[in-house]
Amino acid sequence: MPASPRRILVTSALPYANGPIHIGHLVEYLQTDIWVRFQRAAGHDCLYVCASDAHGTPIMLRAAEQGLAPEVMVENYRREHLRDFTRFHIAFDNYHTTHSAENRRLVEQIYARLQARSLVEWRNIRQAYDEQARMFLPDRFIRGTCPVCAAPDQYGDSCEACGATYSPADLKDARSAVTGSTPVQRESRHLFFKLGTFEAELRRWTAGGRLDASVAAKLEEWFAAGLRDWDISRDAPYFGFPIPGETDKFFYVWLDAPVGYMASFENLCEARKNTKHPIEFNDYWSPDSRVELYHFIGKDIAYFHTLFWPAVLAGAGFRQPSGVFVHGFLTVDGQKMSKSRGTFVAAATYLDHLDPEYLRYYYAYKLGPGTEDIDLNLSDFAARINADLVGKFVNIASRCAGFIHRLAGGRLAAQLENPALFAELSQAATGIAASYDAREFGRAMREIMRLADRVNQYIDERKPWVLARDPARAAEVQAVCTDGLNLFRLLALYLKPVLPHTAARVEAFFGAGALAWADAASPLLDHPIAEYQPLLTRVDPAAVTRMIEASRPPAPAPAARETAVTQPAASETIDLDTFLRADLRVATVLSAETVDGADKLLRLTVDAGGEQRTVLAGIRAAYEPAALVGRQVVLLANLKPRKMRFGTSEGMLLAAGDEAGGVFLVTPDAGARPGQRVR
């Protein structure tokens, strides 16, 4: 236990609750978890909270697409995200949601405090409006050419190519991401936070060593361009918290999302209220708090966390972060993740094929404290794990443990044969700890593997397998292998933040309790050990290949193609009478289920207006059955029933397809009724 344990609160950015967690997301959560686990192993009081980011227009539109209430969809994703995080050994103290009573209360409290200090005001603005969708468009639902660097297909508020921020009205060749139409400008009344008021304070805050140098340099660019007041409201329709006293106005998701850190922590405080370890909200969030507060985020949201968020906290009378740790993006084999190449790998898909601790180690080996992107090179991934974790680390235990049981009754010797080597590895704890604390994980991994090489070199020199041939030297074998296992135990301690599951198995093998950083100073002697069980196996490159193949979009199957009217080639035409013979009708999905023995089919029962039809559709790869119930589709009603291996299909659903094999059901506009003709 350190002389003065630190009190630390840590957060990761809140994952958006409209899709699964993938290996790109995991860079941040694994980086955070490794840092938190090190702090705990070092004896510090370190809490880690997170939540699902549950509000905004994308959530609203995705829920409508799935035929679900937004509240249901975001809770489904929250549970799915937590499941995948847990399987990657990410140890949150609390994982909440921004769609919570705590978050609503805190957002309203912050708004009231900002109002009381005249830090917010209403203004009339002209805003992009999609006449087809009949809604105002959030900045991120407008795409076009960056007005600064001319990069195409950029968001309406910021450019991913050059990092510039701007007004959607400045975007060139703007189009709606909802319908593809050209937005028009309409006037609306919006609420603005006076960010510019805090320029001097933010300059002081950002100059206090809280940020990586590259992030601080980027902030200087933003300061030079001038801080723009921040629009913190949105018009209905919108899924979020309504603004008190207003009609059809909601708080923008980027106001309530970071408040979700506070809300998740408050939820944790409530859960611990009557336990042995209660925590007080104000101890952590009051302006005079002495607790350290750190946010781990991606570089794409640095503006929000290093300008907007500290200013809102200051304006509302709360403490500001002690530091904001910004990381880069993930590339795979040197390129952006790609669905068509199979490198856009969902966390769940990875777990179907590979051990989560392999990815934890590889990311740690690649990560530093800066904003540089890291690359997951798939061939290097397998080679690195096999060389470092299997060939160097667990190899030590496998070489030594058997001799302790064969020649020493399963008991370690009472003293070390080479105390100098133990001292060398023990003294390395200080430097490795400093690397972990500075988020120099790659440096820590390289040092640990250098030490593993030293241990293996020692075992190679002493050759216990040769010594064991002479029964008279059994005590010497025990001494050498006691050294080897104690050194292995030190390495397991140093790797514990990265490999928590493996470390737990090492702890069970030694039977001496949980490893803590303080244990680096003391060898384990005259102590029984368990029978050794293999801790890690080599990565099979074929498993990596299978993971990539499983991540590719499915190739169009015959059944999937039959869900759509065949598109004639450009040279083929049909006359109007032929087209009119197709009886296209609106239908509502009453039930949907998988088909035993068919990995691409769903069996749907649809209401076509007074009659029910059974349709076998090859859309299983694209749609979850539960998400289809209640959804309206377009049915080719006068198609001759077709007997198939799995039953008779009484119609066909209209769908679009893309070159990657995706299938997208055609859906009529809201208000259409079952049985209506599609014209």
C-alpha positions as CSV (number, residue, x, y, z in Angstrom):
1,M,0.0,0.0,0.0
2,P,1.5,3.4,-1.0
3,A,2.2,5.9,1.8
4,S,-0.4,8.3,0.5
5,P,-3.1,6.4,-1.5
6,R,-4.7,8.6,-4.2
7,R,-8.4,8.9,-4.7
8,I,-9.2,8.8,-8.4
9,L,-12.4,8.8,-10.5
10,V,-12.0,7.7,-14.1
11,T,-14.4,7.7,-17.1
12,S,-14.4,6.5,-20.7
13,A,-16.5,8.2,-23.4
14,L,-20.0,6.9,-23.4
15,P,-20.6,4.4,-26.2
16,Y,-23.6,5.4,-28.4
17,A,-26.5,3.0,-27.9
18,N,-27.3,2.4,-31.6
19,G,-25.0,-0.4,-32.6
20,P,-22.6,-3.1,-31.3
21,I,-19.2,-2.6,-29.8
22,H,-16.4,-3.3,-32.2
23,I,-12.6,-3.6,-31.9
24,G,-12.1,0.1,-32.7
25,H,-14.2,1.1,-29.7
26,L,-12.2,-1.3,-27.5
27,V,-9.0,0.7,-27.9
28,E,-10.4,3.2,-25.4
29,Y,-12.0,0.9,-23.0
30,L,-9.1,-1.4,-22.8
31,Q,-6.7,1.5,-22.4
32,T,-8.8,2.9,-19.5
33,D,-9.3,-0.5,-17.8
34,I,-5.6,-1.2,-17.9
35,W,-4.8,2.1,-16.3
36,V,-7.5,1.7,-13.7
37,R,-6.4,-1.9,-12.8
38,F,-2.8,-0.6,-12.4
39,Q,-3.9,2.1,-10.0
40,R,-5.9,-0.4,-7.9
41,A,-3.0,-2.9,-7.9
42,A,-0.8,0.0,-6.7
43,G,-3.1,0.5,-3.7
44,H,-5.0,3.6,-4.9
45,D,-8.7,4.1,-4.5
46,C,-9.7,4.2,-8.1
47,L,-13.3,4.2,-9.3
48,Y,-14.3,3.6,-13.0
49,V,-17.8,4.6,-14.2
50,C,-19.3,4.7,-17.6
51,A,-22.8,4.6,-19.3
52,S,-24.6,4.2,-22.6
53,D,-25.1,7.5,-24.5
54,A,-28.8,7.1,-25.1
55,H,-30.1,10.3,-26.7
56,G,-30.2,12.1,-30.0
57,T,-31.6,12.0,-33.5
58,P,-29.6,9.0,-34.6
59,I,-31.1,7.0,-31.7
60,M,-34.6,8.2,-32.6
61,L,-34.2,7.2,-36.3
62,R,-32.6,3.9,-35.6
63,A,-35.3,2.9,-33.1
64,A,-38.0,3.8,-35.7
65,E,-36.1,1.7,-38.3
66,Q,-36.1,-1.3,-35.9
67,G,-39.8,-0.7,-34.9
68,L,-38.9,-0.2,-31.3
69,A,-39.5,2.5,-28.7
70,P,-36.2,4.4,-28.2
71,E,-36.2,3.5,-24.6
72,V,-36.4,-0.2,-25.4
73,M,-33.7,0.0,-28.1
74,V,-31.1,1.9,-25.9
75,E,-31.6,-0.5,-23.0
76,N,-31.1,-3.5,-25.4
77,Y,-27.8,-2.0,-26.6
78,R,-26.8,-1.0,-23.0
79,R,-27.1,-4.7,-21.9
80,E,-25.3,-5.9,-25.1
81,H,-22.5,-3.4,-24.6
82,L,-22.0,-4.3,-20.9
83,R,-22.0,-8.0,-21.9
84,D,-19.2,-7.5,-24.4
85,F,-17.2,-5.2,-22.1
86,T,-17.5,-7.8,-19.3
87,R,-16.2,-10.6,-21.6
88,F,-13.2,-8.4,-22.3
89,H,-12.6,-8.2,-18.5
90,I,-13.3,-4.4,-18.4
91,A,-14.1,-3.8,-14.8
92,F,-16.5,-0.9,-14.4
93,D,-17.6,0.0,-10.9
94,N,-20.9,1.2,-12.5
95,Y,-22.3,1.1,-16.0
96,H,-25.4,3.3,-16.3
97,T,-27.4,5.1,-19.0
98,T,-27.9,8.8,-19.8
99,H,-31.6,8.1,-20.1
100,S,-31.9,8.1,-16.3
101,A,-33.6,10.0,-13.6
102,E,-30.1,11.0,-12.2
103,N,-29.0,12.4,-15.5
104,R,-32.3,14.4,-16.0
105,R,-32.1,15.9,-12.6
106,L,-28.4,16.9,-13.0
107,V,-29.0,18.4,-16.5
108,E,-31.9,20.4,-15.3
109,Q,-29.8,21.6,-12.3
110,I,-26.9,22.6,-14.5
111,Y,-29.3,24.4,-16.8
112,A,-30.8,26.3,-13.9
113,R,-27.4,27.4,-12.6
114,L,-26.3,28.5,-16.1
115,Q,-29.5,30.5,-16.4
116,A,-29.0,32.1,-13.0
117,R,-25.6,33.3,-14.2
118,S,-26.9,34.5,-17.5
119,L,-24.7,32.0,-19.3
120,V,-27.4,30.8,-21.7
121,E,-29.7,32.8,-23.9
122,W,-32.4,32.1,-26.6
123,R,-31.7,33.2,-30.1
124,N,-33.5,32.9,-33.4
125,I,-31.4,31.1,-36.0
126,R,-31.8,29.7,-39.4
127,Q,-31.3,26.0,-39.6
128,A,-31.2,23.2,-42.1
129,Y,-34.6,21.6,-42.6
130,D,-35.4,18.4,-44.5
131,E,-38.8,19.0,-46.2
132,Q,-39.1,15.3,-47.0
133,A,-38.5,14.0,-43.5
134,R,-40.3,17.1,-42.0
135,M,-37.6,17.7,-39.4
136,F,-34.7,20.0,-38.6
137,L,-31.4,18.3,-39.3
138,P,-28.7,17.9,-36.6
139,D,-25.3,19.0,-37.8
140,R,-24.2,15.4,-38.1
141,F,-27.1,14.6,-40.4
142,I,-25.9,17.1,-43.0
143,R,-23.1,15.9,-45.3
144,G,-21.1,17.9,-47.8
145,T,-17.8,19.3,-48.8
146,C,-15.6,20.9,-46.1
147,P,-15.4,24.7,-46.5
148,V,-11.8,24.8,-45.3
149,C,-10.0,21.9,-47.0
150,A,-12.6,20.8,-49.6
151,A,-12.7,17.2,-48.3
152,P,-15.9,15.6,-49.6
153,D,-18.6,13.8,-47.6
154,Q,-17.9,15.6,-44.2
155,Y,-20.2,16.2,-41.3
156,G,-22.1,19.5,-41.0
157,D,-20.2,20.6,-37.9
158,S,-16.6,19.4,-38.3
159,C,-14.2,17.9,-40.8
160,E,-12.6,14.5,-40.1
161,A,-9.9,15.3,-42.7
162,C,-8.6,18.6,-41.4
163,G,-10.3,18.9,-38.0
164,A,-11.9,22.3,-38.8
165,T,-15.2,23.2,-37.0
166,Y,-17.8,25.3,-38.8
167,S,-21.5,26.1,-39.2
168,P,-23.6,23.7,-41.3
169,A,-24.5,26.7,-43.4
170,D,-20.9,26.9,-44.5
171,L,-20.8,23.4,-45.8
172,K,-20.6,23.1,-49.6
173,D,-23.0,20.9,-51.6
174,A,-24.9,20.1,-48.5
175,R,-27.4,17.2,-48.5
176,S,-29.6,15.5,-45.9
177,A,-28.2,12.2,-44.5
178,V,-31.8,11.2,-43.8
179,T,-33.3,11.5,-47.3
180,G,-30.5,12.7,-49.5
181,S,-32.4,15.8,-50.4
182,T,-31.0,19.3,-50.4
183,P,-31.9,21.0,-47.0
184,V,-33.7,24.3,-46.9
185,Q,-33.2,27.0,-44.3
186,R,-35.9,27.6,-41.8
187,E,-35.9,29.8,-38.7
188,S,-36.0,28.3,-35.2
189,R,-35.5,29.4,-31.6
190,H,-32.5,27.9,-29.9
191,L,-30.7,28.0,-26.6
192,F,-27.0,29.0,-26.6
193,F,-24.3,28.5,-24.0
194,K,-21.9,31.4,-23.9
195,L,-18.7,29.5,-24.4
196,G,-16.7,32.5,-25.3
197,T,-17.2,33.9,-21.8
198,F,-14.8,31.3,-20.5
199,E,-11.9,31.8,-22.9
200,A,-9.5,33.2,-20.3
201,E,-10.4,30.5,-17.8
202,L,-10.1,27.7,-20.4
203,R,-6.7,29.0,-21.4
204,R,-5.5,28.7,-17.8
205,W,-7.1,25.3,-17.4
206,T,-5.6,23.9,-20.7
207,A,-2.2,25.3,-19.8
208,G,-2.0,23.4,-16.5
209,G,-0.5,20.2,-17.9
210,R,-3.8,18.4,-18.1
211,L,-3.5,17.6,-21.8
212,D,-1.1,15.9,-24.2
213,A,1.0,18.4,-26.1
214,S,-0.6,17.6,-29.4
215,V,-4.1,18.3,-27.9
216,A,-2.9,21.5,-26.3
217,A,-1.6,22.6,-29.7
218,K,-4.9,21.9,-31.3
219,L,-6.7,24.0,-28.7
220,E,-4.5,26.9,-29.6
221,E,-5.8,26.7,-33.1
222,W,-9.4,26.7,-31.7
223,F,-8.6,29.7,-29.5
224,A,-7.1,31.5,-32.4
225,A,-10.2,30.9,-34.5
226,G,-12.4,32.2,-31.6
227,L,-14.7,30.2,-29.3
228,R,-18.3,30.2,-30.7
229,D,-21.2,30.1,-28.4
230,W,-22.7,26.6,-28.2
231,D,-26.2,25.6,-29.4
232,I,-27.4,23.3,-26.6
233,S,-31.0,22.8,-27.8
234,R,-32.8,20.8,-30.5
235,D,-36.3,20.9,-32.0
236,A,-38.9,18.1,-31.9
237,P,-39.0,15.4,-33.0
238,Y,-36.0,14.4,-30.8
239,F,-35.3,11.7,-28.2
240,G,-33.8,13.4,-25.2
241,F,-34.8,15.5,-22.1
242,P,-37.3,18.3,-22.7
243,I,-36.1,21.8,-21.7
244,P,-38.1,22.9,-18.6
245,G,-40.7,25.5,-19.4
246,E,-40.4,25.0,-23.2
247,T,-42.6,23.3,-25.8
248,D,-41.0,20.9,-28.4
249,K,-37.5,21.9,-27.3
250,F,-35.0,19.4,-26.0
251,F,-31.5,19.5,-24.5
252,Y,-28.9,18.6,-27.2
253,V,-27.3,15.2,-26.6
254,W,-23.9,16.9,-26.2
255,L,-25.1,18.7,-23.1
256,D,-26.5,15.6,-21.3
257,A,-24.0,13.0,-22.5
258,P,-21.0,14.2,-20.5
259,V,-23.3,14.9,-17.5
260,G,-23.8,11.1,-17.8
261,Y,-20.4,10.7,-16.1
262,M,-21.8,12.5,-13.1
263,A,-25.1,10.7,-13.2
264,S,-23.4,7.3,-13.4
265,F,-21.3,8.2,-10.4
266,E,-24.4,9.4,-8.5
267,N,-26.1,6.1,-9.2
268,L,-23.0,4.4,-7.8
269,C,-23.2,6.6,-4.7
270,E,-26.8,5.6,-4.1
271,A,-25.9,1.9,-4.6
272,R,-23.2,2.1,-1.9
273,K,-25.1,4.3,0.5
274,N,-25.7,1.5,3.1
275,T,-22.6,-0.5,2.5
276,K,-19.2,-0.6,4.3
277,H,-17.7,1.6,1.6
278,P,-20.1,4.5,1.0
279,I,-19.0,7.4,-1.3
280,E,-20.3,11.0,-1.3
281,F,-21.1,12.7,-4.6
282,N,-19.9,16.1,-3.4
283,D,-16.5,14.8,-2.3
284,Y,-15.8,14.1,-6.0
285,W,-17.6,16.9,-7.8
286,S,-17.5,20.0,-5.6
287,P,-15.2,22.8,-6.8
288,D,-12.8,22.2,-3.9
289,S,-12.6,18.4,-4.4
290,R,-9.1,16.9,-3.9
291,V,-10.1,13.7,-5.8
292,E,-8.4,13.3,-9.2
293,L,-10.8,13.1,-12.2
294,Y,-9.7,11.8,-15.5
295,H,-11.6,11.3,-18.8
296,F,-10.3,8.9,-21.5
297,I,-11.6,9.9,-24.9
298,G,-10.9,9.6,-28.6
299,K,-9.4,12.5,-30.6
300,D,-12.6,13.0,-32.5
301,I,-14.4,14.4,-29.4
302,A,-11.5,16.4,-27.9
303,Y,-13.3,19.7,-28.6
304,F,-16.3,18.8,-26.5
305,H,-14.2,17.5,-23.6
306,T,-11.5,20.1,-23.5
307,L,-13.5,23.3,-24.1
308,F,-17.3,22.8,-23.8
309,W,-17.3,20.4,-20.9
310,P,-14.9,22.2,-18.6
311,A,-16.7,25.5,-19.3
312,V,-20.1,24.0,-18.5
313,L,-18.7,22.5,-15.2
314,A,-17.2,25.8,-14.2
315,G,-20.4,27.7,-15.1
316,A,-22.6,25.4,-13.1
317,G,-20.3,25.4,-10.0
318,F,-18.7,21.9,-10.3
319,R,-15.1,20.9,-10.4
320,Q,-13.2,20.5,-13.7
321,P,-11.2,17.4,-14.8
322,S,-7.7,16.9,-13.6
323,G,-6.8,15.6,-17.0
324,V,-8.3,14.5,-20.3
325,F,-6.4,11.6,-21.9
326,V,-6.9,11.5,-25.7
327,H,-6.1,8.5,-27.9
328,G,-6.0,7.9,-31.6
329,F,-8.0,5.6,-33.9
330,L,-7.5,2.0,-34.8
331,T,-6.4,0.9,-38.3
332,V,-6.3,-2.8,-39.3
333,D,-3.4,-3.8,-41.6
334,G,-2.6,-0.2,-42.1
335,Q,-6.1,0.8,-43.3
336,K,-9.4,2.1,-41.9
337,M,-11.6,-0.7,-40.6
338,S,-13.7,-2.0,-43.5
339,K,-16.8,-4.2,-43.6
340,S,-16.1,-5.4,-47.1
341,R,-12.6,-6.5,-46.1
342,G,-13.9,-8.1,-42.9
343,T,-11.8,-5.8,-40.7
344,F,-14.8,-4.1,-39.1
345,V,-14.9,-6.7,-36.4
346,A,-17.6,-6.7,-33.7
347,A,-16.4,-7.4,-30.2
348,A,-18.8,-10.4,-30.1
349,T,-17.3,-11.8,-33.3
350,Y,-13.8,-11.5,-32.0
351,L,-14.8,-13.4,-28.9
352,D,-16.2,-16.2,-31.0
353,H,-12.7,-16.9,-32.3
354,L,-10.0,-15.5,-30.0
355,D,-9.0,-15.0,-26.3
356,P,-9.8,-11.4,-25.2
357,E,-6.5,-11.2,-23.4
358,Y,-4.7,-11.5,-26.7
359,L,-6.2,-8.2,-27.8
360,R,-5.7,-6.6,-24.4
361,Y,-1.9,-7.4,-24.7
362,Y,-1.6,-6.4,-28.3
363,Y,-3.3,-3.0,-27.7
364,A,-1.2,-2.5,-24.6
365,Y,2.0,-3.2,-26.6
366,K,0.9,-0.6,-29.2
367,L,-0.4,2.1,-26.9
368,G,1.3,5.3,-25.7
369,P,0.0,8.4,-24.1
370,G,-0.5,10.4,-27.3
371,T,-3.1,10.8,-30.1
372,E,-1.3,8.7,-32.7
373,D,-3.4,6.0,-34.4
374,I,-2.5,2.4,-33.6
375,D,-2.5,-0.4,-36.1
376,L,-3.7,-4.0,-35.6
377,N,-1.5,-5.9,-38.0
378,L,-3.2,-9.3,-38.1
379,S,-0.1,-11.3,-39.0
380,D,2.0,-9.4,-36.4
381,F,-0.8,-9.9,-33.9
382,A,-0.5,-13.7,-34.0
383,A,3.3,-13.6,-34.0
384,R,3.5,-11.1,-31.1
385,I,1.2,-13.1,-28.8
386,N,2.9,-16.4,-29.6
387,A,6.4,-15.0,-29.1
388,D,5.7,-12.8,-26.0
389,L,3.0,-14.4,-24.0
390,V,3.4,-18.0,-24.9
391,G,7.1,-18.3,-25.9
392,K,8.5,-16.0,-23.2
393,F,6.0,-15.5,-20.3
394,V,4.1,-18.7,-19.6
395,N,7.0,-20.7,-20.9
396,I,8.8,-19.9,-17.7
397,A,6.2,-21.6,-15.5
398,S,5.8,-24.6,-17.8
399,R,9.6,-25.2,-17.6
400,C,9.8,-25.0,-13.8
401,A,6.6,-26.1,-12.2
402,G,6.8,-29.8,-13.1
403,F,10.2,-30.2,-11.4
404,I,8.9,-28.7,-8.1
405,H,6.2,-31.4,-8.0
406,R,8.4,-34.3,-9.2
407,L,11.4,-33.6,-7.0
408,A,10.3,-31.3,-4.1
409,G,6.8,-32.5,-3.2
410,G,5.2,-29.5,-4.8
411,R,6.9,-27.0,-2.4
412,L,9.1,-24.0,-3.2
413,A,12.6,-23.9,-1.6
414,A,13.2,-21.9,1.5
415,Q,15.6,-19.5,-0.2
416,L,16.5,-18.2,-3.6
417,E,19.6,-19.5,-5.5
418,N,20.0,-16.2,-7.3
419,P,18.7,-13.3,-5.2
420,A,20.5,-10.8,-7.4
421,L,18.3,-11.7,-10.3
422,F,15.2,-11.5,-8.2
423,A,16.4,-8.0,-7.0
424,E,16.9,-6.9,-10.6
425,L,13.3,-7.8,-11.5
426,S,12.0,-6.5,-8.3
427,Q,13.6,-3.1,-8.7
428,A,12.1,-2.9,-12.2
429,A,8.7,-2.4,-10.5
430,T,9.3,1.3,-10.0
431,G,10.0,2.0,-13.7
432,I,7.1,-0.3,-14.9
433,A,4.8,1.4,-12.5
434,A,5.8,4.8,-13.8
435,S,5.2,3.7,-17.4
436,Y,1.7,2.4,-16.5
437,D,0.9,5.6,-14.7
438,A,2.0,7.7,-17.6
439,R,0.0,5.5,-20.0
440,E,3.2,4.4,-21.6
441,F,1.9,0.9,-21.9
442,G,4.0,-0.1,-24.9
443,R,7.1,0.9,-23.0
444,A,6.0,-1.2,-20.0
445,M,5.3,-4.3,-22.2
446,R,8.7,-4.1,-23.8
447,E,10.4,-3.8,-20.4
448,I,8.4,-6.8,-19.1
449,M,9.4,-8.9,-22.1
450,R,13.0,-7.9,-21.7
451,L,12.9,-9.2,-18.2
452,A,11.2,-12.4,-19.4
453,D,14.1,-12.9,-21.7
454,R,16.5,-12.5,-18.7
455,V,14.6,-15.2,-16.8
456,N,14.5,-17.6,-19.7
457,Q,18.2,-17.0,-20.2
458,Y,18.9,-17.9,-16.6
459,I,16.8,-21.1,-16.9
460,D,18.7,-22.0,-20.1
461,E,22.0,-21.5,-18.3
462,R,21.1,-23.6,-15.3
463,K,19.3,-26.3,-17.3
464,P,17.1,-27.9,-14.6
465,W,16.2,-30.7,-17.0
466,V,19.8,-31.7,-17.1
467,L,20.3,-31.3,-13.3
468,A,17.3,-33.5,-12.6
469,R,19.0,-36.5,-14.2
470,D,21.1,-36.7,-11.0
471,P,19.0,-37.5,-7.9
472,A,21.7,-36.0,-5.7
473,R,21.0,-32.6,-7.2
474,A,17.3,-32.5,-6.5
475,A,17.7,-29.6,-4.0
476,E,19.6,-27.7,-6.6
477,V,16.8,-28.2,-9.1
478,Q,14.3,-27.1,-6.5
479,A,16.3,-23.9,-5.9
480,V,16.6,-23.1,-9.6
481,C,12.9,-23.7,-10.3
482,T,12.0,-21.7,-7.2
483,D,13.9,-18.8,-8.7
484,G,12.2,-19.3,-12.0
485,L,8.7,-19.4,-10.5
486,N,9.3,-16.4,-8.3
487,L,10.5,-14.4,-11.3
488,F,7.4,-15.7,-13.2
489,R,5.2,-14.5,-10.4
490,L,6.8,-11.0,-10.6
491,L,6.1,-10.9,-14.4
492,A,2.5,-12.0,-13.8
493,L,2.2,-9.1,-11.3
494,Y,3.6,-6.6,-13.8
495,L,1.2,-8.0,-16.5
496,K,-1.8,-8.2,-14.2
497,P,-3.4,-4.9,-15.4
498,V,-3.3,-6.2,-18.9
499,L,-4.0,-9.9,-18.3
500,P,-6.3,-10.0,-15.3
501,H,-7.8,-13.4,-16.1
502,T,-4.4,-15.0,-16.6
503,A,-3.1,-13.3,-13.4
504,A,-6.0,-14.7,-11.5
505,R,-5.1,-18.2,-12.6
506,V,-1.5,-17.5,-11.6
507,E,-2.6,-16.4,-8.2
508,A,-4.6,-19.7,-7.8
509,F,-1.5,-21.6,-8.9
510,F,0.6,-20.1,-6.2
511,G,-2.2,-20.0,-3.6
512,A,-0.8,-16.9,-1.8
513,G,-3.7,-14.4,-2.4
514,A,-4.2,-11.7,-4.9
515,L,-1.0,-10.1,-6.3
516,A,-0.5,-6.4,-5.4
517,W,2.3,-4.0,-6.4
518,A,3.8,-4.2,-2.9
519,D,4.5,-7.9,-3.5
520,A,7.2,-7.1,-5.9
521,A,9.6,-6.7,-3.0
522,S,9.1,-10.2,-1.5
523,P,9.8,-13.6,-2.9
524,L,7.4,-16.5,-2.1
525,L,9.4,-19.2,-0.3
526,D,8.8,-22.5,1.5
527,H,5.3,-22.5,0.1
528,P,3.2,-25.2,-1.7
529,I,2.1,-24.7,-5.3
530,A,-0.7,-26.3,-7.2
531,E,-0.3,-28.6,-10.2
532,Y,0.5,-26.4,-13.2
533,Q,-2.2,-26.0,-15.8
534,P,-1.5,-24.4,-19.2
535,L,-2.3,-20.7,-19.0
536,L,-2.3,-19.6,-22.6
537,T,-2.2,-21.4,-25.9
538,R,-0.7,-20.2,-29.2
539,V,-2.8,-18.1,-31.6
540,D,-3.8,-20.2,-34.6
541,P,-3.5,-17.9,-37.6
542,A,-6.5,-19.9,-39.1
543,A,-8.6,-18.5,-36.2
544,V,-7.7,-15.0,-37.2
545,T,-8.7,-15.8,-40.8
546,R,-12.0,-17.3,-39.6
547,M,-12.7,-14.1,-37.6
548,I,-12.2,-11.9,-40.6
549,E,-14.3,-14.1,-42.8
550,A,-17.1,-14.1,-40.2
551,S,-16.9,-10.2,-40.2
552,R,-17.5,-9.9,-44.0
553,P,-21.0,-9.1,-45.2
554,P,-22.7,-12.3,-46.3
555,A,-22.7,-12.9,-50.0
556,P,-26.2,-12.6,-51.6
557,A,-27.8,-15.9,-51.2
558,P,-30.5,-17.2,-53.7
559,A,-33.1,-16.9,-51.0
560,A,-32.0,-13.3,-50.2
561,R,-32.2,-12.3,-53.8
562,E,-35.7,-13.6,-54.1
563,T,-36.9,-11.1,-51.5
564,A,-36.7,-8.4,-54.2
565,V,-38.1,-7.9,-57.6
566,T,-35.2,-8.7,-60.0
567,Q,-33.7,-5.6,-61.5
568,P,-33.5,-5.9,-65.2
569,A,-30.3,-5.0,-67.0
570,A,-30.0,-1.5,-68.5
571,S,-30.7,-2.9,-71.9
572,E,-33.8,-4.8,-70.8
573,T,-37.2,-3.1,-70.6
574,I,-40.7,-4.0,-69.8
575,D,-43.9,-2.2,-70.8
576,L,-46.3,-0.5,-68.5
577,D,-48.9,-3.3,-68.7
578,T,-46.3,-5.8,-67.6
579,F,-45.4,-3.7,-64.6
580,L,-49.0,-3.1,-63.6
581,R,-49.5,-6.9,-63.3
582,A,-47.3,-6.8,-60.2
583,D,-49.7,-6.5,-57.2
584,L,-47.6,-4.6,-54.7
585,R,-49.3,-4.1,-51.3
586,V,-48.4,-2.6,-47.9
587,A,-48.2,-5.4,-45.3
588,T,-47.5,-5.4,-41.6
589,V,-45.2,-8.0,-40.0
590,L,-47.1,-9.9,-37.3
591,S,-44.4,-12.3,-36.4
592,A,-40.9,-13.3,-37.4
593,E,-38.8,-16.3,-36.5
594,T,-35.7,-18.1,-37.6
595,V,-36.0,-21.3,-39.7
596,D,-34.4,-24.4,-38.3
597,G,-31.7,-25.6,-40.7
598,A,-31.7,-22.4,-42.7
599,D,-29.0,-19.9,-41.7
600,K,-30.2,-17.2,-44.1
601,L,-34.0,-17.4,-43.9
602,L,-36.6,-15.9,-41.6
603,R,-40.3,-17.0,-41.6
604,L,-42.6,-14.0,-41.5
605,T,-46.3,-13.8,-41.0
606,V,-47.7,-10.6,-42.5
607,D,-51.0,-8.9,-42.6
608,A,-51.7,-7.9,-46.1
609,G,-55.1,-6.2,-45.3
610,G,-57.7,-8.8,-44.3
611,E,-55.5,-11.8,-45.0
612,Q,-52.4,-13.2,-43.5
613,R,-49.5,-14.6,-45.6
614,T,-46.4,-16.6,-44.7
615,V,-43.3,-15.4,-46.4
616,L,-39.9,-17.0,-46.3
617,A,-37.3,-14.3,-46.8
618,G,-33.5,-14.5,-46.9
619,I,-32.9,-11.5,-44.6
620,R,-31.6,-13.2,-41.5
621,A,-28.2,-11.7,-41.8
622,A,-29.6,-8.2,-41.9
623,Y,-32.5,-8.3,-39.4
624,E,-33.2,-9.6,-36.0
625,P,-36.6,-11.2,-35.9
626,A,-37.9,-9.2,-32.9
627,A,-37.0,-5.9,-34.6
628,L,-39.3,-6.8,-37.6
629,V,-42.5,-7.3,-35.6
630,G,-44.8,-4.3,-36.2
631,R,-42.8,-3.1,-39.2
632,Q,-44.5,-2.2,-42.5
633,V,-43.1,-3.8,-45.7
634,V,-44.0,-4.0,-49.3
635,L,-45.3,-7.4,-50.5
636,L,-45.5,-8.7,-54.0
637,A,-48.9,-10.3,-53.4
638,N,-49.7,-12.0,-56.7
639,L,-46.5,-14.1,-56.9
640,K,-47.3,-17.7,-57.3
641,P,-46.8,-19.6,-54.0
642,R,-43.5,-21.4,-54.0
643,K,-42.9,-24.7,-52.3
644,M,-39.5,-24.6,-50.7
645,R,-37.5,-27.1,-48.5
646,F,-38.6,-25.3,-45.4
647,G,-42.3,-24.6,-46.3
648,T,-44.3,-22.6,-48.8
649,S,-43.7,-18.9,-49.3
650,E,-46.8,-17.0,-50.2
651,G,-45.3,-13.9,-51.6
652,M,-42.1,-11.8,-51.8
653,L,-40.9,-8.8,-49.9
654,L,-39.3,-5.9,-51.8
655,A,-35.8,-5.1,-50.7
656,A,-32.8,-3.3,-52.1
657,G,-29.2,-4.8,-52.2
658,D,-25.8,-3.3,-52.3
659,E,-22.5,-4.6,-53.8
660,A,-21.3,-5.8,-50.4
661,G,-24.3,-8.1,-50.1
662,G,-26.4,-6.0,-47.7
663,V,-30.2,-6.3,-47.8
664,F,-32.5,-3.4,-47.0
665,L,-36.3,-3.8,-46.8
666,V,-38.4,-1.3,-48.7
667,T,-40.7,0.5,-46.2
668,P,-43.7,2.6,-47.0
669,D,-44.1,6.1,-45.4
670,A,-45.8,6.4,-42.0
671,G,-49.6,6.3,-42.3
672,A,-49.8,3.6,-44.9
673,R,-52.3,0.8,-44.1
674,P,-52.1,-2.9,-44.6
675,G,-53.6,-3.9,-48.0
676,Q,-53.1,-0.6,-49.7
677,R,-51.7,-0.8,-53.3
678,V,-48.3,0.5,-53.9
679,R,-48.4,2.7,-57.0
